[in-house]
Amino acid sequence: MRSLLFAAMVSAAACNTLSPKLTPVPPVQTVPADAKGHAILVADDPVIETRDPVHIQRAKDANVPHDYKVAMIEALKLAGFRVVLDKTEAHELEAKLALAVDESTGKVRQTYRCAVKRADGTLVQQVDWAWPEGTYVGEFDVYDFATHNLASEVARSRSVLDELRKSPSP
């Protein structure tokens, strides 16, 4: 299993690998043509937001921040962004990633976050995508499923698109 943090989503999938109940990874929705090619910075590893230090340690042990970042970089590229990794490279936007884990209801709830900021650090929009309850994917599809959905939300964001349209076309 790729991550103990994702055990709730994957365990059922692992038991039902031949089951038609597995949800396929969706394609990434792209930004409109006039917003394609703008640079978005993804420099920092995602933050694991939780009150439980066990989740943070499990995430680090399972390499969750790195793997989530790598998958999100690919998803943003599929959405039509030019992704830069170095803060010194020119960019119109910056993506600050996080994964919020909440167990206050007795069930593990995961929300994937992308705070989209201007190059000067001001927030354009906080984009959240919560893992839908009862949704199961294949063991190796967890990151792609989450990041494809989150990148699609970023690509559909009116605030993000308005911000990109203020910048000259690349």
Residue pairs with C-beta under 8 A, 6 or more apart in sequence:
1 7
1 10
1 14
1 139
2 10
2 62
2 67
2 139
2 140
2 142
2 143
3 10
3 58
3 59
3 62
3 63
3 64
3 67
3 142
4 58
4 61
4 62
5 48
5 55
5 58
5 59
5 62
5 64
5 99
5 101
5 110
6 110
6 142
7 108
8 107
8 108
9 110
9 131
9 135
9 136
9 137
9 142
10 136
10 137
10 139
10 142
12 136
13 22
13 136
13 137
13 138
13 139
14 139
16 22
16 136
17 138
17 139
21 136
22 136
22 137
22 138
23 135
23 136
23 137
23 145
24 137
24 141
25 137
25 141
25 144
25 145
25 148
26 145
26 148
26 149
26 152
27 78
27 148
28 75
28 78
28 79
28 148
28 151
28 152
28 155
29 79
29 151
29 152
29 155
29 156
30 36
30 78
30 79
30 80
30 155
31 38
31 79
31 80
31 81
31 155
31 161
31 164
32 161
34 165
34 169
35 80
35 161
35 164
35 165
36 80
36 81
37 80
37 81
37 82
37 169
37 170
38 81
38 82
38 92
38 93
38 164
38 167
38 170
39 81
39 82
39 83
39 84
39 89
39 90
39 91
39 92
39 93
39 170
40 76
40 81
40 82
40 83
40 84
40 91
40 92
40 93
40 94
40 95
40 116
41 83
41 84
41 85
41 86
41 87
41 89
41 91
41 93
41 94
41 95
41 119
42 69
42 72
42 73
42 76
42 83
42 84
42 85
42 94
42 95
42 97
43 85
43 86
43 87
43 94
44 96
44 97
45 65
45 66
45 69
45 97
46 64
46 65
46 68
46 69
46 72
46 97
46 98
46 99
47 65
47 96
47 97
47 98
47 99
48 55
48 56
48 59
48 60
48 64
48 65
48 98
48 99
48 101
49 98
49 99
49 100
49 101
49 113
50 56
50 100
50 101
50 102
52 101
52 103
55 101
58 64
59 65
59 99
64 99
67 143
68 97
68 99
68 112
68 143
68 146
68 147
69 97
70 143
71 143
71 144
71 146
71 147
72 95
72 97
72 114
72 147
72 150
72 151
73 83
73 85
74 147
75 144
75 147
75 148
75 150
75 151
76 83
76 95
76 151
76 154
77 83
78 148
78 151
79 151
79 152
79 154
79 155
80 155
82 170
84 90
84 91
91 119
92 118
92 119
92 163
92 164
92 167
93 116
93 117
93 118
93 119
93 124
93 160
93 163
93 164
94 116
94 117
94 118
94 119
94 121
95 114
95 115
95 116
95 117
95 154
96 114
96 115
96 117
97 112
97 113
97 114
97 115
98 112
98 113
98 114
98 115
99 110
99 111
99 112
99 113
100 110
100 111
100 113
100 128
101 108
101 109
101 110
102 108
102 109
102 110
102 111
103 109
107 133
109 130
109 131
109 133
110 130
110 131
110 146
111 128
111 129
111 130
111 131
112 128
112 129
112 130
112 131
112 146
112 147
112 149
112 150
113 126
113 127
113 128
113 129
113 150
114 126
114 127
114 128
114 150
114 151
114 153
114 154
115 123
115 125
115 126
115 127
116 123
116 124
116 125
116 126
116 127
116 154
116 157
116 159
116 160
116 163
117 123
117 124
118 124
118 163
124 159
124 160
124 163
125 157
125 159
125 160
127 150
127 153
127 154
127 157
127 160
128 153
129 146
129 149
129 150
129 153
131 146
137 145
154 160
